[in-house]
Amino acid sequence: MASFGRYDVLDKLGEGAMGVVWRARDRNLSRVVALKMLSTELGDEDELHQRFHREAEAIGRLSHPNIVSVYDLGESEGRVYMAMELLEGEDLRSLIETQANVALAERVRILLDICAGVGYAHSRGVIHRDIKPANIMVTAEGRVKLLDFGLARVATRETITRRGVILGTPDYMSPEQAMGKPVDHRTDVFSSGAVFYEFLTQQKPFKGKTLHSVLYQIISEPPDALLTLNPEVPARLALIVHRMLQKSADKRYQSMDDVARDLRLLLPTLRRRGAAAATGSPDEVRARVREALTRGRVHLEASRFGQARAEIREALVLEPDNEEAAEMLWRADRALRPKAPERLRDAESLARVDNLLGKAAMGKPDEEARRAIAALALIAPDDPRLTDLLRERAGRG
């Protein structure tokens, strides 16, 4: 057993460009910690050590359930170190590589926890700059913990060039970060979007055989449409991720709190969908749909549009292709929101609306048309073209 300052080093937990992480015992407090030492490859310049200390002190002031706790920081035997909370669990990289069977609602809950931790740090003036699956731990209790907060700032572009090493993972860098431009908290929004994309599709948004090809894609090329890689993802969730991955920081979500707000709107529906899929025979599901639509019609006739909307959405969770439910939802949304919702101003959403309308208008195959109408009723219930289409199909049927 080796000693390092007040710590007994037990075994190695991991190693990266920034340094080595050890499992160690704090003799003063009799607890086991994760001990991170700054890599010797980064040199021993005073400026680098001072930058590490400044960032570590900022992280030490963060106290949030979704951010790893920092217990101690300092320098011993000529090496800068940080002692952190020791976590047991799996990082997101492992969950992705093993293609772990994680329900969609649970994935969204994990994404919400990431938003909470990153958003809190931003509110305290700390930017992560190196968000990636390996820096996101899901503990044995299911809690998300973000690691290495703010440490990427220690690695300046000059350090990378001078040392000839790559600090951080380029696959998740924002365009401004890849170009070496000044960054603000919106760089973390982009990087989180890249992580979300991979967590939902099992594929990185920017793929290349070389560092230069990856960076070129990040700067110049959009990722493949998320829905083409995983059609099971709701269109609204795909739109959230693609908005996070906008090349221009001004066109992205402007805060992780805004991302969380839109994710939260999806979570109840996803949870109900998961519960419906897990229980109930086909006959039971159909009976529940009929009951939900009956209650929805009563609320519609009484102009209780909010309550009607909730009942109709419940029916669509159980039976997404139900045309009657789609039309009723459109009527309820039309009454609640006379003007087109803001999300339809998004170019990608408009393109998806046009695509769905085109499929439905062709009417072949009929099953695909019904799915298109039901999906469109959820994405764009206020689109006037939907009314005409539904009336036309009602007249035919």
C-alpha positions in Angstrom: 0.0 0.0 0.0 1.5 3.3 -1.1 1.0 6.6 0.7 0.4 10.0 -0.8 0.1 12.8 1.8 -2.6 11.9 4.2 -4.0 9.2 1.9 -3.3 5.5 1.6 -3.6 4.6 -2.1 -5.5 1.3 -2.5 -5.9 0.7 -6.2 -6.4 2.5 -9.5 -9.9 3.4 -10.6 -9.2 5.0 -14.0 -6.9 7.1 -16.1 -7.3 9.9 -18.6 -5.5 12.8 -20.2 -6.2 15.0 -17.2 -4.8 12.6 -14.7 -5.1 9.3 -12.7 -7.9 8.5 -10.3 -7.2 6.2 -7.3 -9.2 4.6 -4.6 -7.6 5.9 -1.4 -8.3 6.0 2.3 -8.2 9.4 4.1 -6.3 8.6 7.3 -7.5 11.8 9.0 -11.2 11.2 8.5 -11.2 7.4 8.1 -13.1 7.3 4.9 -12.5 6.0 1.4 -12.3 8.6 -1.4 -11.6 8.9 -5.1 -8.2 10.6 -5.3 -7.5 12.4 -8.6 -3.9 13.5 -9.4 -3.1 15.9 -12.2 -1.2 14.1 -14.9 2.6 14.6 -15.0 2.3 14.9 -18.8 0.7 18.4 -18.3 3.9 19.7 -16.7 4.6 21.5 -13.6 4.1 25.2 -14.6 2.9 27.4 -11.9 0.2 28.9 -14.1 -1.3 25.4 -14.8 -1.3 24.6 -11.1 -2.9 27.9 -10.2 -5.6 27.3 -12.8 -6.3 23.8 -11.4 -6.6 25.3 -7.9 -9.0 28.0 -9.0 -11.2 25.5 -10.8 -11.1 23.0 -8.0 -12.1 25.7 -5.5 -15.0 26.6 -7.6 -16.1 23.0 -7.8 -15.7 22.6 -4.1 -18.3 25.3 -3.6 -20.9 23.3 -5.6 -23.3 21.3 -3.5 -25.9 19.5 -5.5 -27.3 15.9 -5.4 -26.3 15.4 -9.1 -22.7 16.6 -8.7 -19.9 14.6 -7.1 -18.8 16.1 -3.8 -15.2 17.4 -3.5 -13.7 16.9 0.0 -10.2 18.1 -0.3 -7.7 19.7 -2.8 -4.1 20.6 -2.5 -0.6 19.7 -3.5 1.7 16.9 -2.2 5.0 15.6 -3.3 4.9 18.1 -6.2 1.6 16.8 -7.6 -1.7 18.6 -7.5 -4.6 16.4 -6.3 -8.3 16.4 -5.5 -10.2 14.0 -3.2 -13.8 13.4 -4.2 -16.8 11.3 -3.2 -16.3 7.7 -4.1 -19.2 6.4 -6.2 -20.4 2.9 -6.9 -22.3 2.3 -10.1 -21.9 2.5 -13.9 -21.1 5.4 -16.0 -23.2 6.3 -19.1 -20.4 5.0 -21.4 -20.8 1.5 -19.9 -24.6 1.7 -20.2 -24.3 2.7 -23.9 -21.7 0.1 -24.8 -23.5 -2.7 -23.2 -26.8 -1.6 -24.7 -28.4 -1.8 -21.3 -32.2 -2.3 -21.3 -33.2 1.1 -19.9 -36.9 2.1 -20.4 -37.4 5.4 -22.3 -39.0 7.1 -19.3 -36.0 6.2 -17.2 -33.6 7.5 -19.8 -35.5 10.8 -19.8 -35.3 10.9 -16.0 -31.5 10.4 -16.3 -31.4 13.3 -18.8 -33.4 15.5 -16.4 -30.9 14.7 -13.6 -28.0 15.8 -16.0 -29.9 19.0 -16.7 -30.3 19.6 -13.0 -26.6 19.2 -12.2 -25.3 21.2 -15.1 -27.9 23.9 -14.7 -27.1 24.3 -11.0 -23.4 24.6 -11.8 -24.1 27.3 -14.4 -26.1 29.2 -11.9 -22.9 29.3 -9.7 -20.8 30.4 -12.6 -19.1 27.0 -13.3 -19.0 25.6 -16.8 -18.1 21.9 -17.3 -16.5 22.0 -20.8 -16.0 18.3 -20.9 -19.5 16.6 -20.7 -19.3 13.1 -22.0 -20.8 9.7 -21.1 -17.7 8.7 -19.1 -18.2 11.8 -16.9 -21.8 10.8 -16.0 -22.2 8.2 -13.3 -25.5 6.4 -12.5 -25.1 5.1 -9.0 -26.4 1.8 -7.7 -29.3 3.7 -6.2 -30.1 5.2 -9.6 -28.9 8.7 -8.9 -27.0 10.6 -11.5 -23.7 12.1 -10.5 -21.7 14.4 -12.8 -17.9 14.1 -12.5 -14.9 16.4 -13.4 -16.9 19.6 -13.2 -14.9 22.5 -14.6 -11.6 20.7 -14.8 -11.5 20.9 -18.6 -10.8 24.6 -18.2 -7.4 23.7 -16.8 -6.6 22.4 -20.3 -6.1 25.5 -22.5 -5.6 25.3 -26.2 -2.0 26.3 -25.7 -1.5 23.4 -23.3 -2.9 21.0 -25.8 -0.7 22.3 -28.6 2.4 22.5 -26.5 2.1 19.1 -24.9 0.8 17.3 -28.1 -2.0 15.6 -26.2 -5.7 15.8 -26.5 -7.5 16.8 -23.3 -11.2 15.9 -23.2 -13.2 14.0 -25.8 -13.6 15.7 -29.2 -16.8 13.8 -30.1 -18.9 15.9 -27.7 -17.2 19.3 -28.1 -19.3 22.3 -29.2 -18.5 24.0 -32.5 -17.1 27.0 -30.7 -15.0 24.8 -28.5 -13.7 22.8 -31.5 -12.6 26.0 -33.2 -10.8 27.3 -30.1 -13.2 30.2 -29.7 -14.3 31.6 -26.3 -17.1 29.6 -24.8 -19.9 30.2 -22.3 -22.4 27.9 -20.6 -24.1 27.1 -23.9 -21.1 24.9 -24.8 -22.4 22.5 -22.2 -25.9 22.6 -23.7 -24.4 21.3 -27.0 -22.2 18.7 -25.3 -25.2 17.5 -23.3 -27.2 17.2 -26.5 -24.5 15.0 -28.0 -24.6 12.8 -25.0 -28.4 12.6 -25.1 -28.3 11.7 -28.8 -25.9 8.8 -28.1 -27.9 7.6 -25.1 -31.1 7.5 -27.1 -29.6 6.0 -30.4 -26.5 4.1 -29.3 -24.6 6.1 -31.9 -22.5 9.2 -31.6 -23.9 12.2 -33.5 -20.5 13.0 -35.1 -18.5 10.0 -36.4 -15.1 10.0 -38.1 -12.0 7.9 -38.4 -9.8 10.8 -37.5 -9.8 13.7 -35.1 -10.0 16.2 -38.0 -13.0 14.5 -39.6 -14.9 14.5 -36.3 -14.1 18.2 -35.7 -15.1 19.0 -39.2 -18.5 17.4 -38.7 -19.0 19.1 -35.4 -18.3 22.5 -37.0 -20.0 22.0 -40.5 -22.3 19.0 -40.7 -25.6 18.2 -38.9 -26.0 14.8 -37.3 -28.3 12.2 -38.8 -31.9 12.7 -37.8 -32.4 11.0 -34.5 -35.7 9.5 -35.5 -34.1 7.6 -38.4 -31.8 5.8 -35.9 -34.5 5.2 -33.3 -38.1 5.6 -34.5 -39.3 4.7 -31.0 -38.2 8.1 -29.7 -41.1 10.6 -29.6 -40.8 13.3 -32.1 -40.9 16.0 -29.4 -37.9 14.4 -27.7 -36.0 14.3 -30.9 -36.7 18.0 -31.5 -35.3 18.8 -28.1 -32.0 17.0 -28.8 -31.6 18.5 -32.2 -32.2 22.0 -30.9 -29.5 21.4 -28.3 -27.1 20.5 -31.2 -27.6 23.7 -33.2 -24.2 24.9 -34.5 -25.0 28.5 -33.5 -25.1 29.0 -29.8 -27.8 31.6 -30.3 -30.1 29.0 -31.9 -29.7 26.4 -29.1 -31.6 26.3 -25.9 -30.2 29.1 -23.9 -30.0 27.2 -20.6 -30.2 23.7 -19.3 -33.2 24.8 -17.3 -35.1 25.4 -20.6 -34.1 21.9 -21.7 -35.4 20.4 -18.5 -38.7 22.3 -18.8 -39.4 20.6 -22.1 -38.2 17.2 -21.0 -40.5 17.4 -18.0 -43.5 17.8 -20.2 -42.8 14.4 -21.8 -42.1 12.4 -18.7 -45.6 11.6 -17.5 -46.7 10.4 -20.9 -43.7 8.2 -21.3 -44.3 6.7 -17.8 -47.9 5.9 -18.7 -46.8 4.4 -22.0 -44.3 2.2 -20.2 -46.9 1.1 -17.6 -49.5 0.3 -20.4 -47.0 -1.7 -22.3 -46.1 -3.7 -19.2 -49.6 -4.7 -18.1 -52.9 -5.5 -19.7 -54.2 -7.8 -22.4 -55.3 -6.3 -25.8 -58.9 -6.5 -24.8 -58.2 -4.7 -21.5 -56.2 -2.0 -23.4 -59.1 -1.4 -25.8 -61.6 -1.2 -23.0 -59.4 1.4 -21.3 -59.2 3.4 -24.5 -63.0 3.4 -24.9 -63.4 4.6 -21.3 -60.9 7.3 -21.7 -62.5 8.6 -24.9 -66.0 8.5 -23.3 -64.7 10.7 -20.5 -62.9 12.9 -23.0 -66.1 13.5 -25.0 -68.0 14.4 -21.9 -65.4 17.0 -21.0 -65.3 18.3 -24.6 -69.1 18.9 -24.6 -68.8 20.7 -21.2 -66.0 22.9 -22.6 -63.6 21.4 -20.0 -60.8 21.3 -22.6 -57.9 20.8 -20.2 -59.5 17.7 -18.6 -60.6 16.4 -22.1 -57.0 16.7 -23.3 -55.7 14.7 -20.4 -58.2 11.9 -21.0 -57.6 11.8 -24.8 -53.8 11.7 -24.4 -54.3 8.8 -22.0 -56.1 7.0 -24.9 -53.4 7.9 -27.4 -50.7 6.5 -25.0 -52.5 3.2 -25.0 -53.4 3.3 -28.7 -51.3 5.8 -30.7 -53.0 5.1 -34.0 -56.6 5.9 -32.8 -58.0 8.4 -35.3 -60.9 9.4 -33.2 -58.6 10.2 -30.3 -56.4 12.2 -32.7 -59.3 14.3 -33.9 -60.6 14.9 -30.4 -57.2 16.0 -29.2 -57.0 18.4 -32.1 -60.3 19.9 -31.1 -59.2 20.3 -27.4 -55.9 21.8 -28.3 -57.5 24.2 -30.8 -59.8 25.5 -28.1 -56.9 25.8 -25.6 -54.4 27.3 -28.0 -56.0 29.3 -30.8 -52.6 30.2 -32.3 -50.0 27.8 -33.6 -47.8 26.6 -30.8 -44.3 28.1 -30.6 -42.6 24.8 -31.3 -44.0 24.8 -34.9 -41.7 27.8 -35.6 -38.9 25.4 -35.5 -37.8 24.5 -39.0 -37.3 20.8 -38.3 -40.8 20.5 -36.7 -42.4 22.2 -39.8 -40.5 19.8 -42.1 -41.8 16.8 -40.1 -45.3 18.2 -40.2 -45.1 18.4 -44.0 -43.6 14.9 -44.3 -46.4 13.4 -42.2 -49.1 15.3 -44.1 -47.6 14.0 -47.3 -47.7 10.4 -46.2 -51.3 10.7 -44.8 -52.6 12.5 -47.9 -51.3 9.7 -50.1 -53.3 7.2 -48.0 -51.1 4.3 -49.0 -50.4 2.2 -47.2 -53.5 3.0 -45.1 -51.9 1.8 -41.8 -49.0 4.3 -42.3 -51.5 7.1 -43.0 -53.3 6.4 -39.8 -50.1 6.5 -37.9 -49.1 9.7 -39.6 -52.4 11.4 -38.6 -52.1 10.3 -35.0 -48.5 11.5 -34.7 -49.4 14.7 -36.4 -52.2 15.4 -34.0 -49.6 15.2 -31.2 -46.9 17.3 -33.0 -49.1 19.9 -34.7 -52.7 19.8 -33.4 -53.3 23.4 -34.6 -52.2 22.9 -38.2 -55.4 23.7 -40.2 -54.4 21.1 -42.8 -55.0 18.4 -40.3 -58.7 19.3 -40.1 -59.2 19.0 -43.8 -57.4 15.7 -43.9 -59.4 14.2 -41.0 -62.7 15.3 -42.6 -61.7 13.9 -45.9 -60.9 10.5 -44.3 -64.1 10.6 -42.3 -66.0 11.1 -45.6 -64.3 8.2 -47.2 -64.9 5.9 -44.3 
